[in-house]
Amino acid sequence: MGTNLRALAAYVTAAGVLTTALFGAPPAAGAGTVPDLTPWQTGTAVAGTAVAGIGKGNGTVGGDLLAGHGIIRPAGIKPPPKTEASAYVVADADTGAVLAAKDPHGHYLPASTLKTLTAVTLIPKLDKNRKVKPSEEASNVEGSAVGIVPEPIYKIDDLMRALLMVSGNDAAVALAEANGGVKKTLADMNKEAHKLQAYDTVAKTPNGLDAPGQRSSAYDLALIARAGLALPDFREYISTKVAKFPAPKDDPKKKKKKKKRDDDSEASESPAPAYYEMANHNRLLGSYKGMLGVKNGWTSKALGSFVGAARRDGHTILVVIMHHPGGFWEEVAKLLDWGFAARGKVAPVGQLVGPAPDPKPSSSPLAVRPSPTPGAADAGAAKARGEDPASNGAGATTPLLIGGGVLVLLALGAYGLRRRRRTPGDADG
């Protein structure tokens, strides 16, 4: 076996073996692939009952049961109310317990619910009192818009409200520009998603407008919303019913109309206001008891999506739906009611995981560590003796191999252990 050590080490290097996965290390940020989320079953899964393929340790984020495409619910309580959504999650935001779900890790277009990730990423980065001047490009973004103009009259705070209250696609791009540009912001958003272990999510736009390769899941949107609820500014923005938004004092459109008037016209025009009012698009805000808000979204391809949170008696329930063909407000209200009734009374079917810890060197004797680097003096001395420095063990590694489900650990005295890490990340669009 000693003779073939280098060949085996070369094979391991070429194959890119997941050494960190062998010891249960959590996925880290900066991933290059997405975990295999192929479900074990597609029917209704009931926690505590025998369901084919469940409990086999499939490694699904949040728990094995959440690998299913079908409805996943707890035993001992009536099933969750029906919904036309292709996917949903009902969870206890305080404990992270997933109370029920349907295709929670299914990949869907997120539409404007992706703006929750934009907000969670940028709120800690941008000074909310800073004033910015949006570009012409930001001012002309298609779809739902708050109507910004390329003038330095907007605070980050104003744009965040427009982003989360009225789903301003133009506000999203203006915020991305304030963060150093759309490209940088998308990189930051995807990094934040990986930090939250939202591995189903790939952001290609800061506003959720459909783009090739863009996606999320009901489970991921629940993770992102839960992270947002931990931010005081996020909570304030999503719960605001009506707010003032800056408006240019000299509206170019009104100027054109004024020029067309006859010189002898006696009509007078009052000056444009310095602001106008915008109202939150969340229809349950103010109509559902304890509604905190969050975000809805819709495109012709994504269909309807919604992330909602409500708080009653000191407890917060999260509901996420995706790919809904019609009106969903009543269905969301019923899912929230069911969540409050089930909370604390049933065994969870899964868990909203916390953020991934920063990678740190492990103190475990099984940890895979870098081998010592031979000094230049040692290498020079070996050459002086006519020896090949590579043949004395310098730089060689002890490989870890996975094959046929068997872990082979080759540990040889003078050989160090070198770590290669591969973690989940963006999939090809």
C-alpha angles and dihedrals in degrees: 000000000000090000092057097043096105092047090051091047090051090050091052091049092049093046093049096224116208100239095168092055090060091069098039095256111171119250111266133215121274094051123178101199138034121240117256103260097177104149123238094219141007105207130085112300119205117196112241095025132099109265120173112259096004120128095025093123097254092169097235113166107255097019142317096271090061090069090081127104094207132069112302113198141159125255124243098044136072114275119265115271117272121265134180091225115118090220138016145163129204112193144165103244092199099055098021091235113155105220099185138347147175121211088336095176096040113128114241138160105267099205111189094343083083086072086078088068090047090054096043089050099045105034092076092043104048130063103237092212094055115112119224138187112222119220125245087253092056091046092055101048113139127241127030110006139172091216105249122179130205095265129113095246102107129092120207084245091060093049093048090054090049090048096053102027104044100013095244108195088187091052090053092056092045089053090049089052090051088054093056101280142313094280093053092044092053089051089050092047093051090046089052091049090054091047088055089046089243091147095162090065125094117171117206097161131032092226104044097249107154114273132166111273095013115131148138139178137232089251093052094047088053090053091049094047091049090053089049093052088060090062114081093210092050090052090050094050096048094047097048111109100188130011140170118250125196118255128191112260091223109046108203091215092055090049090057092050091050092053091055094059121103116258091240094052113127094197113125128206124209116227116267113261119252089235144010133209126257125192127214114258093216104107093194092059104105094004101065116063111251095003111166094181129220123173146316129198143185140179129161090253100037094041116199123341133171140181114196137174129190131180127210131164091355095308130107124210123196124205124186125182129180137190098015115170099209146001110341106172096100092045091051090051090053092048089051091050090050091049093053090048094048098042112113093002103078139049109260117246091213145340137253100233124222125242116294112260119244110266110262133177109268123233091206115119086228093057117122107237135182114265118243113270112234114238121247089243092058092049090049092050091051091052091048089056089051093249128137106243090209091059096059095068098266111145095001117132137211105233129219112216132195115194132152089354092300123123114216117193115193110193117176121179102244095033120095126212119248123201126224117184128199120178136179117273146133115352123211110281 
